[in-house]
Structures are given as C-alpha cells and as structure tokens.
C-alpha cells in the first residue's frame, strides 16, 4: 500500500492551480492513495501478451450501410431556400466586400 503525504497532495494541487482547504488536502490524500493502489494492482496484472483495450465489451458499428442514392433535385432545394440565384444560396454580405 502506497502513501501520499499531505504535502505531496498540496504540491500536485498547486501545479494544477487548484486551491484546496486543509481538510480537503487530508481527504484527497486518502482518496488518491486508493487510486494509486488500484493502478498498481492493474499494472501488476497487465502482461505483454494481453492486448490493451479501450472498452471491456466489443463494439460494433451502429450506423446504417452507406448506400448510394440519387441526389436531391437542385430546383427543389432552391425553391425551399429563402433566396437563391444561379443554383446557389444567397446569404447576407458580412465582410463589406464589393460583389
């Protein structure tokens, strides 16, 4: 079992720019020891023949198949637009440039 002193927790908190009250330093020292011990336990079990995983269960793609379909009709899209010209959307000018 590892130990973390109150001063070590205060130093890490200062590096992270976290202002902790004295009672928080004592509480976090105990909580961080539990975390460090859990990491040490996992590290002791991990071996080179066991691949690293990001998720304990296999994930599958939940997206639909990418099937090509006919494109939308430009005339229908432009008819639904508030303003269009020459098959393009017209938008308000924002940069003050000459057109």
C-alpha positions as CSV (number, residue, x, y, z in Angstrom):
1,X,0.0,0.0,0.0
2,X,1.4,3.3,-1.0
3,X,1.1,6.6,0.9
4,X,0.8,10.1,-0.2
5,X,1.6,12.9,2.2
6,X,-0.5,16.0,2.6
7,X,2.5,18.0,1.2
8,X,2.5,15.9,-2.0
9,X,-1.2,16.4,-2.5
10,X,-0.7,20.2,-1.9
11,X,2.2,20.3,-4.4
12,X,0.1,18.5,-7.1
13,X,-2.8,20.8,-6.4
14,X,-0.6,23.8,-6.7
15,X,0.8,22.5,-10.1
16,X,-2.8,22.1,-11.3
17,X,-3.7,25.5,-9.9
18,X,-6.3,24.1,-7.6
19,X,-6.8,25.9,-4.3
20,X,-7.6,23.3,-1.6
21,X,-8.6,23.9,2.0
22,X,-6.6,22.0,4.7
23,X,-9.5,19.5,5.3
24,X,-9.7,18.8,1.5
25,X,-5.9,18.0,1.4
26,X,-6.4,15.3,4.1
27,X,-9.4,13.8,2.4
28,X,-7.9,13.8,-1.0
29,X,-4.6,12.3,0.2
30,X,-6.6,9.2,1.3
31,X,-8.7,9.1,-1.9
32,X,-5.6,9.4,-4.1
33,X,-3.9,6.5,-2.2
34,X,-6.8,4.3,-3.2
35,X,-6.5,5.4,-6.8
36,X,-2.7,4.8,-6.9
37,X,-3.1,1.4,-5.3
38,X,-5.7,0.4,-7.9
39,X,-3.4,1.5,-10.7
40,X,-0.6,-0.5,-9.2
41,X,-2.8,-3.6,-9.0
42,X,-3.8,-3.3,-12.6
43,X,-0.2,-2.7,-13.7
44,X,0.9,-5.9,-11.8
45,X,-1.6,-8.0,-13.7
46,X,-1.0,-6.4,-17.2
47,X,1.4,-8.5,-19.3
48,X,2.7,-8.1,-22.8
49,X,0.6,-11.0,-24.1
50,X,-2.6,-9.2,-23.1
51,X,-3.6,-6.5,-25.6
52,X,-4.7,-3.2,-24.3
53,X,-8.4,-2.4,-24.6
54,X,-10.3,0.8,-24.6
55,X,-13.6,-0.9,-23.8
56,X,-14.4,-4.1,-21.9
57,X,-17.0,-5.2,-24.4
58,X,-16.6,-5.5,-28.2
59,X,-18.2,-2.6,-30.0
60,X,-19.9,-2.8,-33.4
61,X,-20.8,-0.2,-35.9
62,X,-24.3,1.0,-35.3
63,X,-24.6,3.1,-38.4
64,X,-26.5,2.1,-41.4
65,X,-24.8,0.8,-44.5
66,X,-23.5,3.6,-46.8
67,X,-25.7,3.0,-49.9
68,X,-25.6,5.5,-52.8
69,X,-28.9,7.1,-53.6
70,X,-30.0,9.6,-56.2
71,X,-29.1,13.2,-55.3
72,X,-31.7,15.8,-54.4
73,X,-33.0,17.9,-57.2
74,X,-31.4,21.3,-57.2
75,X,-34.5,23.1,-58.4
76,X,-36.5,21.6,-55.4
77,X,-33.8,22.7,-52.9
78,X,-33.5,26.2,-54.4
79,X,-37.3,26.5,-54.3
80,X,-37.2,25.9,-50.5
81,X,-34.3,28.4,-49.9
82,X,-35.2,31.9,-48.7
83,X,-33.1,33.4,-51.6
84,X,-31.1,31.9,-54.4
85,X,-29.5,32.9,-57.7
86,X,-28.0,30.7,-60.4
87,X,-28.4,27.5,-58.4
88,X,-26.7,28.9,-55.3
89,X,-27.9,30.1,-52.0
90,X,-27.9,33.9,-51.4
91,X,-26.8,35.0,-48.0
92,X,-26.3,38.4,-46.5
93,X,-22.9,40.0,-47.1
94,X,-20.9,40.2,-43.9
95,X,-17.4,41.2,-44.9
96,X,-18.2,44.5,-46.6
97,X,-16.5,43.3,-49.8
98,X,-17.7,44.5,-53.3
99,X,-19.6,41.9,-55.2
